[in-house]
Amino acid sequence: MVSGSHCDIGARQIDAVTVVAVVGTLDSVTAPQLESAIADAVTAAAGAIVVDLGGVDFLSSAGMGVLMGAHADLTPARRFAVVADGPATSRPLRLVGIADVVGLFATLDEALDAVTGGDV
């Protein structure tokens, strides 16, 4: 394991939405954990999936790749959104154009409203 690479990923159900929350570093070492958590949410037949990056302090291209892959695999069959607000997450997602493709929200409440109300 690369020194400094650590993240905790947890999932919880809010009505028909599975929220996958990530805390820590999302890089090439830890991105497979996120990919696995999203796959588990799909297997659990979630109506929508929200990835909450609110606790992420570093987001690499590997983490962004997982988000793009999930978006490509899940939509339009399932709604998919990402919560990211801050320089470590929303800034890189906007800079590389992912925010133009994936529903990006500043808060979990906004993301939940979007995936349940049809705005994603």
N, C-alpha and C positions, 0 to 999 in steps of 0.2 A: 504494500500500500504506500502511496506517495505521502510523504510527510505533510500534514496540514489538511489533507483531504478527508473531510468528515461531514456527513449530513444525516439527519434524521428525517424519515418520511413516515407519515401516518395518514390513514384514510378514515373518514367518517361519512356517514350517510345523513343528508339533510333532505327529507322527503325523497324525491326521485333523483336527487343529485348526489354523486359521490365527490367529496372534496378531498383532494390529495394535497396535503400540506408538507412543504419542504422547509427545513431549517438547516443552515450551514452552507457548505460549499458544494456547488453543483458543477462538477467538472468531468473529465473523461473517466476518472476513477469511480465517481458516485452516480453519474448519469444512468448507468444500467439499473440502479436501484429505482430511479424514477420510472424508467421504462417498464420495469416489472410491476410497480405499484399501479401504473395506468392499465397494464394488461389485466391485473387482478380486478380492477374496477370494471373493465369491460366484461370479464367473466361473470361478475356479480350482477350483470345485466342492468347497470346503471342507466337511467334515462339520459343523463347528462353528466359530464365530468368537468370539474373545475380544478385546475392546478393552482394552488396558492403559494406563490414565491415570496410572500411577505417576510419570511424569516431567512431568506437567502442573502448571504453577504458576498458571494462571488458566483457569477454565472458565466460559464465558458461556452464556446461554440458547440461543445458536445451536448451540453444541457439544452441549448437552443435547438440543436438537431433533434433531440428527443421530442421537444414541443412541436416542431414542424412535422415530424413523423406521425405523432399522435393525431394532429390536426388532419393530416392527409388520410390516415387510416379510419378515423372516426366520423368525419363529416361527409355527407349530410345525414347519415343514419342516426348519429347522436350529436347532441350539442356539446361544444367544447369551448372553454374559456380559460384565460390565465389572469391571475391577480398578480400585478407587479407594480410597485410604486416606489421609486427611489433610484438613485444613481447606479446601484449594483445590478438592478434587474430591468426596470422599464427603459432606462437610457439605452443599454445595448440592444434591447429588443426593438426599439424605435430606430436606432442607427442602422441596423442591418435590414430593416423593412419587415420584420416578422409581425410587428404591430399592425401592419397594413393587411395582413392575411388572417391572423389569429385574433379573436376577440380579446382585447387587453383592457383590464379594468383596474382602478386604483384601490378598490375595496372588495372584500368578499361579498358584502351585501349587493353591490352593484353587479358583480358577476352572477350571483344567484338570481337577481331580478332579470338579467339578460337571458340566461339559459332557460328560465322557467316562463319568461314572457315572450320569448321568440325574437329577441333583438340580436342574436349572435348568428 
